[in-house]
Amino acid sequence: MSSESVGGILGAIVAAIVLAVAVVFGPIGQYGKPPKPVKVDPAAAAAPAAPAAPAPRGPVIKEVPNQ
């Protein structure tokens, strides 16, 4: 057996193990998984929320007359 055939066999074994692990753990990320339950705080839901402050605006640029 040459070193190339041993390397090919070991590569195939590693690839099979990686594929098996990928199948066991399933898709990566949220795709294919049930959505996470949303936690609702009963105190926040019962109390009326204060009006939100307006979003901060960018810098105000005023025209300056040429002198």
N, CA, C and O atoms as CSV, one atom per row, in Angstrom:
chain,resi,resn,atom,element,x,y,z
A,1,MET,N,N,0.850,-1.184,0.000
A,1,MET,CA,C,0.000,0.000,0.000
A,1,MET,C,C,0.888,1.236,0.000
A,1,MET,O,O,1.795,1.372,0.821
A,2,SER,N,N,0.609,2.126,-0.932
A,2,SER,CA,C,1.413,3.344,-0.986
A,2,SER,C,C,0.824,4.398,-0.048
A,2,SER,O,O,-0.299,4.272,0.441
A,3,SER,N,N,1.601,5.414,0.177
A,3,SER,CA,C,1.140,6.459,1.098
A,3,SER,C,C,-0.048,7.228,0.518
A,3,SER,O,O,-0.856,7.776,1.268
A,4,GLU,N,N,-0.158,7.273,-0.820
A,4,GLU,CA,C,-1.298,7.963,-1.434
A,4,GLU,C,C,-2.600,7.222,-1.166
A,4,GLU,O,O,-3.625,7.854,-0.910
A,5,SER,N,N,-2.579,5.910,-1.220
A,5,SER,CA,C,-3.808,5.158,-0.972
A,5,SER,C,C,-4.190,5.215,0.507
A,5,SER,O,O,-5.374,5.257,0.844
A,6,VAL,N,N,-3.185,5.216,1.392
A,6,VAL,CA,C,-3.480,5.353,2.821
A,6,VAL,C,C,-4.085,6.722,3.095
A,6,VAL,O,O,-5.035,6.850,3.868
A,7,GLY,N,N,-3.528,7.740,2.456
A,7,GLY,CA,C,-4.082,9.087,2.620
A,7,GLY,C,C,-5.494,9.193,2.081
A,7,GLY,O,O,-6.332,9.876,2.669
A,8,GLY,N,N,-5.765,8.531,0.980
A,8,GLY,CA,C,-7.118,8.539,0.414
A,8,GLY,C,C,-8.111,7.858,1.320
A,8,GLY,O,O,-9.235,8.330,1.492
A,9,ILE,N,N,-7.694,6.740,1.905
A,9,ILE,CA,C,-8.589,6.017,2.824
A,9,ILE,C,C,-8.848,6.848,4.074
A,9,ILE,O,O,-9.989,6.958,4.524
A,10,LEU,N,N,-7.796,7.433,4.635
A,10,LEU,CA,C,-7.987,8.275,5.826
A,10,LEU,C,C,-8.835,9.503,5.501
A,10,LEU,O,O,-9.655,9.920,6.319
A,11,GLY,N,N,-8.648,10.080,4.327
A,11,GLY,CA,C,-9.469,11.223,3.908
A,11,GLY,C,C,-10.932,10.852,3.788
A,11,GLY,O,O,-11.809,11.624,4.177
A,12,ALA,N,N,-11.199,9.671,3.249
A,12,ALA,CA,C,-12.584,9.220,3.123
A,12,ALA,C,C,-13.206,8.983,4.492
A,12,ALA,O,O,-14.383,9.279,4.698
A,13,ILE,N,N,-12.426,8.451,5.428
A,13,ILE,CA,C,-12.936,8.223,6.782
A,13,ILE,C,C,-13.257,9.549,7.458
A,13,ILE,O,O,-14.305,9.687,8.088
A,14,VAL,N,N,-12.360,10.525,7.330
A,14,VAL,CA,C,-12.593,11.847,7.936
A,14,VAL,C,C,-13.809,12.508,7.297
A,14,VAL,O,O,-14.622,13.109,7.998
A,15,ALA,N,N,-13.942,12.405,5.981
A,15,ALA,CA,C,-15.099,13.003,5.301
A,15,ALA,C,C,-16.399,12.357,5.767
A,15,ALA,O,O,-17.403,13.046,5.948
A,16,ALA,N,N,-16.389,11.036,5.962
A,16,ALA,CA,C,-17.599,10.354,6.439
A,16,ALA,C,C,-17.956,10.789,7.851
A,16,ALA,O,O,-19.133,10.954,8.172
A,17,ILE,N,N,-16.949,10.975,8.696
A,17,ILE,CA,C,-17.212,11.423,10.067
A,17,ILE,C,C,-17.777,12.843,10.063
A,17,ILE,O,O,-18.729,13.133,10.788
A,18,VAL,N,N,-17.202,13.720,9.258
A,18,VAL,CA,C,-17.695,15.101,9.179
A,18,VAL,C,C,-19.124,15.125,8.655
A,18,VAL,O,O,-19.953,15.879,9.165
A,19,LEU,N,N,-19.422,14.321,7.655
A,19,LEU,CA,C,-20.780,14.266,7.118
A,19,LEU,C,C,-21.758,13.740,8.166
A,19,LEU,O,O,-22.871,14.253,8.282
A,20,ALA,N,N,-21.360,12.732,8.923
A,20,ALA,CA,C,-22.233,12.188,9.972
A,20,ALA,C,C,-22.504,13.233,11.048
A,20,ALA,O,O,-23.638,13.362,11.509
A,21,VAL,N,N,-21.488,13.974,11.452
A,21,VAL,CA,C,-21.672,15.019,12.462
A,21,VAL,C,C,-22.597,16.105,11.934
A,21,VAL,O,O,-23.434,16.616,12.678
A,22,ALA,N,N,-22.458,16.468,10.652
A,22,ALA,CA,C,-23.323,17.502,10.068
A,22,ALA,C,C,-24.774,17.046,10.033
A,22,ALA,O,O,-25.679,17.851,10.255
A,23,VAL,N,N,-25.007,15.775,9.758
A,23,VAL,CA,C,-26.379,15.262,9.723
A,23,VAL,C,C,-26.967,15.212,11.131
A,23,VAL,O,O,-28.150,15.499,11.315
A,24,VAL,N,N,-26.159,14.852,12.120
A,24,VAL,CA,C,-26.657,14.742,13.496
A,24,VAL,C,C,-27.036,16.108,14.046
A,24,VAL,O,O,-28.096,16.262,14.652
A,25,PHE,N,N,-26.175,17.101,13.840
A,25,PHE,CA,C,-26.438,18.414,14.417
A,25,PHE,C,C,-27.365,19.265,13.569
A,25,PHE,O,O,-27.821,20.306,14.042
A,26,GLY,N,N,-27.658,18.885,12.375
A,26,GLY,CA,C,-28.633,19.569,11.550
A,26,GLY,C,C,-28.120,20.863,10.982
A,26,GLY,O,O,-26.931,21.165,11.079
A,27,PRO,N,N,-29.017,21.638,10.383
A,27,PRO,CA,C,-28.619,22.876,9.735
A,27,PRO,C,C,-28.061,23.894,10.724
A,27,PRO,O,O,-28.434,23.919,11.897
A,28,ILE,N,N,-27.188,24.702,10.238
A,28,ILE,CA,C,-26.589,25.741,11.074
A,28,ILE,C,C,-27.501,26.957,11.049
A,28,ILE,O,O,-28.026,27.315,9.994
A,29,GLY,N,N,-27.695,27.590,12.185
A,29,GLY,CA,C,-28.505,28.798,12.259
A,29,GLY,C,C,-29.952,28.486,12.578
A,29,GLY,O,O,-30.273,27.390,13.039
A,30,GLN,N,N,-30.823,29.448,12.333
A,30,GLN,CA,C,-32.229,29.322,12.678
A,30,GLN,C,C,-32.989,28.503,11.643
A,30,GLN,O,O,-34.073,27.999,11.939
A,31,TYR,N,N,-32.445,28.359,10.436
A,31,TYR,CA,C,-33.139,27.627,9.379
A,31,TYR,C,C,-33.353,26.169,9.786
A,31,TYR,O,O,-32.400,25.484,10.157
A,32,GLY,N,N,-34.559,25.707,9.720
A,32,GLY,CA,C,-34.858,24.325,10.035
A,32,GLY,C,C,-35.126,24.062,11.504
A,32,GLY,O,O,-35.416,22.927,11.881
A,33,LYS,N,N,-35.037,25.071,12.328
A,33,LYS,CA,C,-35.284,24.901,13.758
A,33,LYS,C,C,-36.571,25.640,14.126
A,33,LYS,O,O,-36.926,26.622,13.474
A,34,PRO,N,N,-37.265,25.182,15.152
A,34,PRO,CA,C,-38.475,25.899,15.559
A,34,PRO,C,C,-38.110,27.271,16.119
A,34,PRO,O,O,-37.040,27.430,16.706
A,35,PRO,N,N,-38.978,28.257,15.950
A,35,PRO,CA,C,-38.665,29.592,16.473
A,35,PRO,C,C,-38.579,29.583,17.992
A,35,PRO,O,O,-39.284,28.837,18.672
A,36,LYS,N,N,-37.705,30.425,18.499
A,36,LYS,CA,C,-37.538,30.513,19.950
A,36,LYS,C,C,-38.748,31.207,20.556
A,36,LYS,O,O,-39.254,32.170,19.981
A,37,PRO,N,N,-39.224,30.736,21.709
A,37,PRO,CA,C,-40.382,31.392,22.333
A,37,PRO,C,C,-40.003,32.785,22.823
A,37,PRO,O,O,-38.908,33.009,23.340
A,38,VAL,N,N,-40.927,33.700,22.646
A,38,VAL,CA,C,-40.702,35.078,23.061
A,38,VAL,C,C,-41.118,35.228,24.514
A,38,VAL,O,O,-42.237,34.872,24.884
A,39,LYS,N,N,-40.223,35.751,25.333
A,39,LYS,CA,C,-40.541,35.969,26.743
A,39,LYS,C,C,-41.308,37.282,26.872
A,39,LYS,O,O,-40.871,38.322,26.379
A,40,VAL,N,N,-42.464,37.219,27.546
A,40,VAL,CA,C,-43.286,38.402,27.752
A,40,VAL,C,C,-43.251,38.741,29.230
A,40,VAL,O,O,-43.599,37.918,30.077
A,41,ASP,N,N,-42.831,39.952,29.531
A,41,ASP,CA,C,-42.790,40.415,30.908
A,41,ASP,C,C,-44.193,40.897,31.281
A,41,ASP,O,O,-44.680,41.850,30.674
A,42,PRO,N,N,-44.860,40.274,32.259
A,42,PRO,CA,C,-46.237,40.680,32.570
A,42,PRO,C,C,-46.336,42.118,33.073
A,42,PRO,O,O,-47.340,42.784,32.820
A,43,ALA,N,N,-45.322,42.610,33.777
A,43,ALA,CA,C,-45.371,43.982,34.278
A,43,ALA,C,C,-45.291,44.982,33.125
A,43,ALA,O,O,-45.971,46.008,33.131
A,44,ALA,N,N,-44.471,44.677,32.160
A,44,ALA,CA,C,-44.322,45.588,31.021
A,44,ALA,C,C,-45.563,45.547,30.129
A,44,ALA,O,O,-45.935,46.557,29.532
A,45,ALA,N,N,-46.202,44.380,30.041
A,45,ALA,CA,C,-47.377,44.263,29.190
A,45,ALA,C,C,-48.583,44.963,29.827
A,45,ALA,O,O,-49.431,45.493,29.109
A,46,ALA,N,N,-48.672,44.973,31.156
A,46,ALA,CA,C,-49.830,45.553,31.827
A,46,ALA,C,C,-49.736,47.077,31.905
A,46,ALA,O,O,-50.746,47.763,31.747
A,47,ALA,N,N,-48.545,47.613,32.144
A,47,ALA,CA,C,-48.388,49.055,32.296
A,47,ALA,C,C,-48.342,49.727,30.927
A,47,ALA,O,O,-47.677,49.230,30.018
A,48,PRO,N,N,-49.040,50.849,30.769
A,48,PRO,CA,C,-48.959,51.551,29.483
A,48,PRO,C,C,-47.558,52.138,29.304
A,48,PRO,O,O,-46.966,52.679,30.238
A,49,ALA,N,N,-47.067,52.019,28.128
A,49,ALA,CA,C,-45.706,52.497,27.849
A,49,ALA,C,C,-45.719,54.012,27.686
A,49,ALA,O,O,-46.660,54.582,27.133
A,50,ALA,N,N,-44.676,54.646,28.168
A,50,ALA,CA,C,-44.528,56.085,27.994
A,50,ALA,C,C,-44.223,56.363,26.527
A,50,ALA,O,O,-43.624,55.528,25.848
A,51,PRO,N,N,-44.629,57.525,26.036
A,51,PRO,CA,C,-44.332,57.824,24.629
A,51,PRO,C,C,-42.820,57.838,24.408
A,51,PRO,O,O,-42.054,58.357,25.220
A,52,ALA,N,N,-42.433,57.265,23.315
A,52,ALA,CA,C,-41.008,57.163,23.014
A,52,ALA,C,C,-40.452,58.530,22.635
A,52,ALA,O,O,-41.123,59.335,21.990
A,53,ALA,N,N,-39.227,58.770,23.045
A,53,ALA,CA,C,-38.566,60.020,22.675
A,53,ALA,C,C,-38.273,59.989,21.183
A,53,ALA,O,O,-38.033,58.923,20.617
A,54,PRO,N,N,-38.292,61.146,20.549
A,54,PRO,CA,C,-38.010,61.147,19.109
A,54,PRO,C,C,-36.573,60.688,18.860
A,54,PRO,O,O,-35.683,60.870,19.691
A,55,ALA,N,N,-36.386,60.104,17.715
A,55,ALA,CA,C,-35.059,59.602,17.373
A,55,ALA,C,C,-34.096,60.774,17.227
A,55,ALA,O,O,-34.480,61.828,16.719
A,56,PRO,N,N,-32.857,60.605,17.663
A,56,PRO,CA,C,-31.897,61.700,17.511
A,56,PRO,C,C,-31.644,61.980,16.034
A,56,PRO,O,O,-31.506,61.068,15.219
A,57,ARG,N,N,-31.592,63.228,15.729
A,57,ARG,CA,C,-31.398,63.636,14.344
A,57,ARG,C,C,-29.942,63.991,14.126
A,57,ARG,O,O,-29.181,64.189,15.073
A,58,GLY,N,N,-29.581,64.066,12.893
A,58,GLY,CA,C,-28.209,64.386,12.524
A,58,GLY,C,C,-27.889,65.835,12.809
A,58,GLY,O,O,-28.745,66.566,13.307
A,59,PRO,N,N,-26.676,66.269,12.507
A,59,PRO,CA,C,-26.283,67.662,12.767
A,59,PRO,C,C,-27.083,68.625,11.879
A,59,PRO,O,O,-27.378,68.332,10.721
A,60,VAL,N,N,-27.414,69.756,12.447
A,60,VAL,CA,C,-28.145,70.785,11.724
A,60,VAL,C,C,-27.128,71.701,11.050
A,60,VAL,O,O,-26.271,72.291,11.707
A,61,ILE,N,N,-27.237,71.807,9.740
A,61,ILE,CA,C,-26.306,72.644,8.985
A,61,ILE,C,C,-27.065,73.884,8.537
A,61,ILE,O,O,-28.031,73.797,7.780
A,62,LYS,N,N,-26.619,75.028,9.012
A,62,LYS,CA,C,-27.252,76.301,8.644
A,62,LYS,C,C,-26.347,77.020,7.672
A,62,LYS,O,O,-25.121,76.947,7.756
A,63,GLU,N,N,-26.977,77.713,6.752
A,63,GLU,CA,C,-26.170,78.454,5.784
A,63,GLU,C,C,-25.613,79.711,6.434
A,63,GLU,O,O,-26.316,80.422,7.152
A,64,VAL,N,N,-24.362,79.966,6.175
A,64,VAL,CA,C,-23.683,81.145,6.722
A,64,VAL,C,C,-23.430,82.094,5.550
A,64,VAL,O,O,-22.843,81.689,4.546
A,65,PRO,N,N,-23.867,83.357,5.667
A,65,PRO,CA,C,-23.642,84.279,4.543
A,65,PRO,C,C,-22.144,84.542,4.352
A,65,PRO,O,O,-21.367,84.586,5.305
A,66,ASN,N,N,-21.782,84.711,3.103
A,66,ASN,CA,C,-20.377,85.036,2.789
A,66,ASN,C,C,-20.086,86.472,3.175
A,66,ASN,O,O,-20.919,87.352,2.962
A,67,GLN,N,N,-18.941,86.715,3.727
A,67,GLN,CA,C,-18.594,88.077,4.140
A,67,GLN,C,C,-17.447,88.613,3.331
A,67,GLN,O,O,-17.020,89.749,3.543
